Amino acid sequence: MWSLANPTRFLELADRLIPWLAGLTFLLLGIGLYLSFFIAPPDYQQGETVKIMFVHVPSAWLAMFGYTLIAIASIGSLIWRHPLADVAAKTAAPIGATFCFLALVTGSLWGKPMWGTYWVWDARLTSMLVLFLLYLGLIALWQSIEEPGRAGRAATILAIVGFVNVPIIKFSVEWWNTLHQPASIFRKGGPTIDPSLLTPLFVMAAGFTLLFVLLHLIAMRAEILRRRVQALRQVHVERAASA
């Protein structure tokens, strides 16, 4: 892993992986969408509405995964000064925020026919909204502070402190009485979802995960190149000033 700390080596690896990842991502998403909307049967209680799950659940998983990735990268930046940790954290924030927003929107659309309303101040929904606001706070910090070092340090503190919200999201349905259903996939006793719905869900989750990785690699590559261009401009400015 430390061999990839060199941005040049990372760029070489990213250039090799991105085309293959893109092909595999679109293949999995294509299969997942076909299974989800043409093969999977309607639920005996929820009808066709249950198919919102195939987008909502992977989006929610990746919203939490994205923030976990940011927190780990922030620790790597704070303690080990990993050269690419700040880049990884910064570029993961907009992607994670997008998945978090998608989870909130699809959850609201799913909640309307199930609960009779688009939104309730349920523990799971509220903690997910807090996660979205944390994402926006991180993005605002990186954009409002021009000096990358200062922006990275401020965002690192927020990311690490805000990570406490991730386990709250995960266990909120167990700690409090909520409208949101409890865990139905990763639970003791096995999943409660029928295999005809579970298989498309796993395929969609795999496709969404690869999409996250693909977008993250592309964003990291762009951020490294942007910082290189910025550093070269700074050198030219300093040379011109000294001349």
C-alpha positions as CSV (number, residue, x, y, z in Angstrom):
1,M,0.0,0.0,0.0
2,W,2.8,2.4,0.9
3,S,4.3,1.9,-2.6
4,L,1.1,3.6,-3.9
5,A,1.9,6.6,-1.8
6,N,3.9,7.9,-4.7
7,P,1.4,9.9,-6.8
8,T,3.1,9.0,-10.0
9,R,2.8,5.2,-9.2
10,F,-0.8,5.8,-8.2
11,L,-1.6,7.6,-11.5
12,E,0.0,4.7,-13.5
13,L,-2.2,2.2,-11.6
14,A,-5.3,4.3,-12.0
15,D,-4.8,4.6,-15.7
16,R,-4.6,0.8,-16.0
17,L,-7.6,0.1,-13.8
18,I,-10.1,2.7,-14.9
19,P,-11.0,1.2,-18.3
20,W,-11.5,-2.3,-16.8
21,L,-13.4,-1.0,-13.9
22,A,-15.7,1.1,-16.1
23,G,-16.5,-2.0,-18.3
24,L,-17.2,-4.2,-15.3
25,T,-19.2,-1.5,-13.6
26,F,-21.6,-0.9,-16.5
27,L,-21.9,-4.7,-17.0
28,L,-22.9,-5.3,-13.4
29,L,-25.3,-2.3,-13.4
30,G,-26.9,-3.5,-16.6
31,I,-27.4,-7.0,-15.3
32,G,-28.6,-5.6,-11.9
33,L,-31.1,-3.3,-13.5
34,Y,-32.5,-6.0,-15.8
35,L,-32.8,-8.4,-12.8
36,S,-34.3,-5.7,-10.6
37,F,-37.0,-4.3,-12.9
38,F,-37.7,-7.2,-15.3
39,I,-37.1,-10.4,-13.4
40,A,-37.6,-9.7,-9.7
41,P,-41.3,-10.2,-8.7
42,P,-43.4,-7.6,-6.8
43,D,-43.5,-8.0,-3.1
44,Y,-46.7,-9.6,-1.7
45,Q,-47.3,-6.6,0.6
46,Q,-45.5,-3.7,-1.1
47,G,-46.1,-4.6,-4.7
48,E,-43.8,-2.9,-7.3
49,T,-42.8,-0.3,-4.7
50,V,-40.3,-2.7,-3.2
51,K,-38.1,-2.2,-6.2
52,I,-37.0,1.1,-4.9
53,M,-35.0,-1.0,-2.5
54,F,-32.6,-1.9,-5.3
55,V,-31.4,1.7,-5.5
56,H,-32.1,2.8,-2.0
57,V,-30.2,0.1,0.0
58,P,-26.9,0.2,-2.0
59,S,-27.0,4.0,-1.9
60,A,-27.4,4.0,1.9
61,W,-24.6,1.4,2.3
62,L,-22.2,3.5,0.1
63,A,-23.1,6.7,1.9
64,M,-21.9,5.1,5.1
65,F,-18.9,3.4,3.4
66,G,-17.9,6.8,1.8
67,Y,-17.8,8.5,5.2
68,T,-15.9,5.6,6.7
69,L,-13.4,5.9,3.9
70,I,-13.0,9.6,4.6
71,A,-12.5,9.0,8.3
72,I,-9.8,6.3,7.7
73,A,-8.1,8.5,5.2
74,S,-8.2,11.4,7.7
75,I,-6.5,9.3,10.3
76,G,-3.9,8.3,7.8
77,S,-3.3,11.9,6.9
78,L,-3.2,13.0,10.6
79,I,-1.0,10.3,12.0
80,W,1.0,8.8,9.2
81,R,1.1,11.8,6.9
82,H,0.2,9.5,3.9
83,P,0.7,11.6,0.8
84,L,-2.5,10.5,-0.9
85,A,-4.7,10.4,2.2
86,D,-5.9,14.0,2.0
87,V,-6.6,13.5,-1.7
88,A,-8.6,10.3,-1.0
89,A,-10.6,12.0,1.7
90,K,-11.3,15.2,-0.3
91,T,-12.4,13.4,-3.5
92,A,-14.6,10.9,-1.6
93,A,-16.8,13.6,-0.1
94,P,-18.8,14.7,-3.1
95,I,-19.3,11.0,-4.2
96,G,-20.5,10.0,-0.7
97,A,-22.7,13.0,-0.5
98,T,-24.3,12.1,-3.8
99,F,-25.1,8.5,-2.7
100,C,-26.4,9.9,0.7
101,F,-28.7,12.3,-1.2
102,L,-29.9,9.5,-3.4
103,A,-30.6,7.3,-0.3
104,L,-32.6,10.2,1.3
105,V,-34.7,10.8,-1.9
106,T,-35.4,7.1,-2.6
107,G,-36.1,6.6,1.1
108,S,-38.7,9.4,1.0
109,L,-40.3,7.9,-2.2
110,W,-40.4,4.5,-0.6
111,G,-41.8,5.9,2.7
112,K,-44.8,7.7,1.1
113,P,-46.7,4.5,0.2
114,M,-45.5,2.6,3.3
115,W,-45.8,5.2,6.0
116,G,-48.2,7.7,4.4
117,T,-45.7,10.5,4.4
118,Y,-42.4,11.4,2.6
119,W,-40.6,12.3,5.8
120,V,-40.7,11.6,9.6
121,W,-38.1,12.5,12.2
122,D,-37.3,8.9,12.6
123,A,-33.9,8.0,14.2
124,R,-32.6,6.3,11.0
125,L,-33.8,9.1,8.7
126,T,-32.6,11.9,11.0
127,S,-29.1,10.4,11.4
128,M,-28.8,9.9,7.7
129,L,-29.8,13.6,7.2
130,V,-27.0,14.5,9.7
131,L,-24.6,12.4,7.6
132,F,-25.6,14.4,4.5
133,L,-25.0,17.6,6.4
134,L,-21.5,16.4,7.5
135,Y,-20.7,15.7,3.9
136,L,-21.7,19.2,2.9
137,G,-19.6,20.6,5.8
138,L,-16.5,18.7,4.6
139,I,-17.0,19.9,1.0
140,A,-17.5,23.5,2.2
141,L,-14.3,23.3,4.3
142,W,-12.2,22.1,1.4
143,Q,-13.7,24.7,-1.0
144,S,-13.6,27.7,1.4
145,I,-9.9,27.3,2.5
146,E,-7.5,27.9,-0.3
147,E,-4.4,26.5,1.3
148,P,-4.7,22.7,0.9
149,G,-2.8,21.9,4.2
150,R,-5.1,24.1,6.3
151,A,-8.2,22.8,4.6
152,G,-7.1,19.2,5.0
153,R,-6.4,19.7,8.8
154,A,-9.8,21.3,9.4
155,A,-11.6,18.6,7.4
156,T,-9.7,15.9,9.1
157,I,-11.0,17.0,12.5
158,L,-14.6,17.2,11.3
159,A,-14.4,13.8,9.6
160,I,-13.0,12.0,12.6
161,V,-15.4,13.6,15.1
162,G,-18.4,13.1,12.7
163,F,-17.7,9.4,12.3
164,V,-19.6,8.8,15.5
165,N,-22.7,9.2,13.4
166,V,-22.0,6.2,11.3
167,P,-22.6,3.6,14.0
168,I,-25.6,5.6,15.1
169,I,-27.1,5.2,11.7
170,K,-26.3,1.4,11.7
171,F,-27.8,0.7,15.1
172,S,-30.5,3.3,15.4
173,V,-33.2,0.8,14.6
174,E,-32.0,-1.4,17.4
175,W,-31.4,1.3,20.0
176,W,-34.7,3.2,19.5
177,N,-38.3,2.5,18.4
178,T,-38.4,3.7,14.8
179,L,-40.6,3.4,11.8
180,H,-37.7,2.2,9.7
181,Q,-37.5,-1.5,9.5
182,P,-34.7,-3.4,11.3
183,A,-31.9,-5.2,9.5
184,S,-33.2,-7.7,7.1
185,I,-30.1,-8.8,5.3
186,F,-27.0,-9.0,7.6
187,R,-28.6,-10.4,10.7
188,K,-28.6,-13.4,13.0
189,G,-30.6,-16.2,11.5
190,G,-30.0,-15.1,7.9
191,P,-31.7,-12.7,5.6
192,T,-35.5,-12.3,5.7
193,I,-35.7,-11.2,2.1
194,D,-36.7,-13.8,-0.5
195,P,-33.8,-14.9,-2.8
196,S,-35.8,-13.6,-5.9
197,L,-35.3,-10.1,-4.4
198,L,-32.0,-10.7,-2.6
199,T,-30.1,-11.7,-5.7
200,P,-30.8,-8.5,-7.7
201,L,-30.1,-6.5,-4.6
202,F,-26.6,-8.0,-4.2
203,V,-25.9,-7.5,-8.0
204,M,-26.9,-3.9,-7.7
205,A,-24.9,-3.4,-4.6
206,A,-21.8,-4.8,-6.3
207,G,-22.4,-2.5,-9.3
208,F,-22.9,0.6,-7.2
209,T,-19.8,-0.3,-5.2
210,L,-17.7,-0.6,-8.3
211,L,-19.2,2.7,-9.5
212,F,-18.1,4.4,-6.3
213,V,-14.5,3.0,-6.7
214,L,-14.5,4.0,-10.4
215,L,-15.6,7.6,-9.6
216,H,-13.2,7.8,-6.7
217,L,-10.2,6.8,-8.8
218,I,-11.1,9.3,-11.6
219,A,-11.6,12.0,-9.0
220,M,-8.3,11.2,-7.2
221,R,-6.5,11.3,-10.5
222,A,-8.0,14.7,-11.4
223,E,-7.2,16.1,-8.0
224,I,-3.5,15.0,-8.2
225,L,-3.1,16.5,-11.6
226,R,-4.9,19.7,-10.5
227,R,-2.5,20.0,-7.5
228,R,0.5,19.5,-9.8
229,V,-0.7,22.2,-12.2
230,Q,-1.2,24.5,-9.2
231,A,2.3,23.8,-7.9
232,L,3.8,24.5,-11.3
233,R,1.9,27.8,-11.5
234,Q,3.2,28.7,-8.0
235,V,6.8,28.0,-9.1
236,H,6.4,30.2,-12.2
237,V,4.9,33.0,-10.1
238,E,7.8,32.8,-7.6
239,R,10.4,32.8,-10.4
240,A,8.7,35.7,-12.1
241,A,8.7,37.6,-8.8
242,S,12.3,36.9,-8.1
243,A,13.3,37.9,-11.6
